[in-house]
């Protein structure tokens, strides 16, 4: 069975541990190469889903893009305590457009 990981700044992800998810706090002012290395380690393990805060994802975009065409792990962006940037919704919208061939949020009104 696959596990679920959550990466991001501590304040944004600490609550996920109470749900039984494995959390990986990242110092947002620290070395992003270390964070990228940790993401690679998590992705190579038995994690099927990796939630990443939008702020961290913005700093690890190149690393996250490596997994875009892979079935596993699914990398899903979530808002952090600093707020929602819309990147997560945009990513889901793009995935749905690829799957169904149309923009499901388009309104013809």
C-alpha positions as CSV (number, residue, x, y, z in Angstrom):
1,X,0.0,0.0,0.0
2,X,1.3,3.5,-0.9
3,X,1.8,6.1,1.7
4,X,1.1,9.9,1.6
5,X,3.7,12.5,2.3
6,X,3.3,16.3,2.9
7,X,6.2,18.7,2.3
8,X,6.3,22.4,3.1
9,X,7.0,24.8,5.9
10,X,6.4,23.5,9.4
11,X,3.5,25.8,10.2
12,X,1.6,24.8,7.0
13,X,2.0,21.0,7.4
14,X,2.2,20.1,11.1
15,X,-1.6,19.4,11.3
16,X,-1.3,16.7,8.6
17,X,0.6,14.4,11.0
18,X,-2.6,14.2,13.1
19,X,-4.3,12.6,10.1
20,X,-1.6,10.0,9.9
21,X,0.3,11.5,7.0
22,X,4.1,11.6,7.0
23,X,5.3,15.2,7.1
24,X,8.6,16.5,5.8
25,X,9.1,20.1,7.1
26,X,11.4,22.3,5.0
27,X,13.2,25.5,6.0
28,X,11.9,27.8,3.4
29,X,14.9,30.1,3.9
30,X,17.3,27.2,3.7
31,X,19.1,25.3,0.9
32,X,16.5,24.3,-1.7
33,X,18.9,21.7,-3.1
34,X,18.4,19.8,0.2
35,X,14.7,20.1,-0.3
36,X,15.0,18.8,-3.9
37,X,17.1,15.9,-2.7
38,X,14.5,15.1,-0.1
39,X,11.7,15.2,-2.7
40,X,13.7,12.8,-4.9
41,X,14.1,10.4,-1.9
42,X,10.4,10.5,-1.1
43,X,9.4,10.0,-4.7
44,X,11.7,7.0,-4.9
45,X,10.2,5.5,-1.8
46,X,6.7,3.9,-1.4
47,X,4.8,7.2,-1.4
48,X,1.9,7.4,-4.0
49,X,0.9,10.9,-3.2
50,X,3.1,13.9,-2.2
51,X,1.3,17.1,-1.1
52,X,3.6,20.1,-1.4
53,X,2.8,23.7,-0.4
54,X,2.5,26.1,-3.2
55,X,5.3,28.2,-1.8
56,X,7.7,25.3,-1.8
57,X,6.5,24.1,-5.2
58,X,7.4,27.5,-6.7
59,X,11.0,27.0,-5.4
60,X,11.2,23.4,-6.6
61,X,9.4,23.8,-9.9
62,X,12.2,22.2,-12.0
63,X,12.3,19.2,-9.7
64,X,8.6,18.7,-9.6
65,X,8.4,18.9,-13.4
66,X,10.5,15.7,-13.5
67,X,7.4,13.8,-12.2
68,X,4.8,15.4,-14.4
69,X,4.5,12.6,-16.9
70,X,4.8,9.8,-14.3
71,X,1.9,7.9,-12.8
72,X,3.4,7.8,-9.4
73,X,4.0,9.7,-7.3
74,X,1.1,12.1,-7.8
75,X,2.4,15.5,-6.7
76,X,-0.4,17.8,-5.5
77,X,0.0,21.4,-4.6
78,X,-1.8,22.7,-1.5
79,X,-2.0,26.2,-0.1
80,X,0.1,27.1,2.9
81,X,-0.3,29.4,5.9
82,X,0.8,32.3,3.7
83,X,-2.3,31.9,1.5
84,X,-3.5,30.5,-1.8
85,X,-1.6,31.5,-4.9
86,X,-3.9,29.6,-7.3
87,X,-1.1,27.3,-8.5
88,X,-2.8,24.2,-7.1
89,X,-6.1,24.9,-8.8
90,X,-4.3,25.7,-12.0
91,X,-2.5,22.4,-11.9
92,X,-5.7,20.4,-11.3
93,X,-7.4,22.3,-14.1
94,X,-4.6,21.6,-16.5
95,X,-4.7,17.9,-15.7
96,X,-8.4,17.7,-16.2
97,X,-8.1,19.5,-19.5
98,X,-5.6,16.9,-20.7
99,X,-7.8,14.0,-19.5
100,X,-11.1,15.2,-21.0
101,X,-9.8,17.4,-23.8
102,X,-11.7,20.5,-22.7
103,X,-11.8,23.2,-20.1
104,X,-14.5,22.1,-17.7
105,X,-14.6,25.5,-15.9
106,X,-15.2,27.4,-19.2
107,X,-18.6,29.2,-19.1
108,X,-20.3,30.1,-22.4
109,X,-22.6,32.7,-20.7
